[in-house]
Amino acid sequence: MKPVVDFVATVRPVMPAATSTELESAPDIPVGVQEPPEIGAERLQPPKPHVAAPEPAESSRAGKHPEPTIAPEVATEELTEAKAETQRNLDVAERNLLLAQGKKLNATQEDLASKVRGFADNAREAMRSGDWVRAKNLSSKAELLAEQLVGSF
């Protein structure tokens, strides 16, 4: 058998002959920080249309007559009856509102009272404008709601 020879090799780094131990200075690299663009900054919107300023309403109405009220033509008998019934309905509604005035009302009753007042006011306005058919209809609504209000006590 052959003897086993252990071979150990030592490796040394080899430095090139022309190297210097001084380090070169770092190159000048300009550092510029840019702000990120705003999100949606470049959103394109169509230009707003030019709208002419409206003229004052008072100056345009100063020379005009008030608009006429359109009311159906009613025979004299019907007109007299409508006037009387309107006044009766408003009297009953007012009397019922007076009965409710001293009582503690819940939300539903307050709503009914408010509606009665609204219909009564609108009926009086229709009376002033000469629309007796409308006044009669509004006053009958006020009376019915006022009766419902009194019946809810």
Contacts in CASP RR format, 6 or more apart in sequence:
PFRMAT RR
TARGET T0000
AUTHOR 0000-0000-0000
METHOD contacts of the structure
MODEL  1
MKPVVDFVATVRPVMPAATSTELESAPDIPVGVQEPPEIGAERLQPPKPH
VAAPEPAESSRAGKHPEPTIAPEVATEELTEAKAETQRNLDVAERNLLLA
QGKKLNATQEDLASKVRGFADNAREAMRSGDWVRAKNLSSKAELLAEQLV
GSF
69 129 0 8 1.000
69 130 0 8 1.000
69 131 0 8 1.000
71 129 0 8 1.000
71 130 0 8 1.000
71 131 0 8 1.000
71 132 0 8 1.000
71 133 0 8 1.000
71 134 0 8 1.000
72 133 0 8 1.000
74 82 0 8 1.000
74 132 0 8 1.000
74 133 0 8 1.000
79 132 0 8 1.000
82 132 0 8 1.000
82 133 0 8 1.000
82 135 0 8 1.000
82 136 0 8 1.000
83 127 0 8 1.000
83 132 0 8 1.000
85 136 0 8 1.000
85 139 0 8 1.000
85 140 0 8 1.000
86 123 0 8 1.000
86 127 0 8 1.000
86 132 0 8 1.000
86 135 0 8 1.000
86 136 0 8 1.000
86 139 0 8 1.000
87 139 0 8 1.000
89 123 0 8 1.000
89 136 0 8 1.000
89 139 0 8 1.000
89 140 0 8 1.000
89 142 0 8 1.000
89 143 0 8 1.000
90 120 0 8 1.000
90 123 0 8 1.000
90 124 0 8 1.000
90 139 0 8 1.000
90 142 0 8 1.000
90 143 0 8 1.000
92 143 0 8 1.000
92 146 0 8 1.000
92 147 0 8 1.000
93 116 0 8 1.000
93 119 0 8 1.000
93 120 0 8 1.000
93 139 0 8 1.000
93 142 0 8 1.000
93 143 0 8 1.000
93 145 0 8 1.000
93 146 0 8 1.000
94 120 0 8 1.000
95 146 0 8 1.000
96 116 0 8 1.000
96 143 0 8 1.000
96 146 0 8 1.000
96 147 0 8 1.000
96 149 0 8 1.000
96 150 0 8 1.000
97 113 0 8 1.000
97 116 0 8 1.000
97 117 0 8 1.000
97 146 0 8 1.000
97 149 0 8 1.000
99 150 0 8 1.000
100 109 0 8 1.000
100 113 0 8 1.000
100 149 0 8 1.000
100 150 0 8 1.000
100 153 0 8 1.000
103 153 0 8 1.000
105 113 0 8 1.000
108 152 0 8 1.000
109 149 0 8 1.000
109 152 0 8 1.000
112 145 0 8 1.000
112 146 0 8 1.000
112 148 0 8 1.000
112 149 0 8 1.000
112 152 0 8 1.000
113 149 0 8 1.000
115 145 0 8 1.000
116 142 0 8 1.000
116 145 0 8 1.000
116 146 0 8 1.000
116 149 0 8 1.000
118 142 0 8 1.000
119 138 0 8 1.000
119 139 0 8 1.000
119 141 0 8 1.000
119 142 0 8 1.000
119 145 0 8 1.000
120 138 0 8 1.000
120 139 0 8 1.000
120 142 0 8 1.000
122 138 0 8 1.000
123 134 0 8 1.000
123 135 0 8 1.000
123 136 0 8 1.000
123 138 0 8 1.000
123 139 0 8 1.000
123 142 0 8 1.000
124 135 0 8 1.000
126 132 0 8 1.000
126 134 0 8 1.000
126 135 0 8 1.000
126 138 0 8 1.000
127 135 0 8 1.000
END
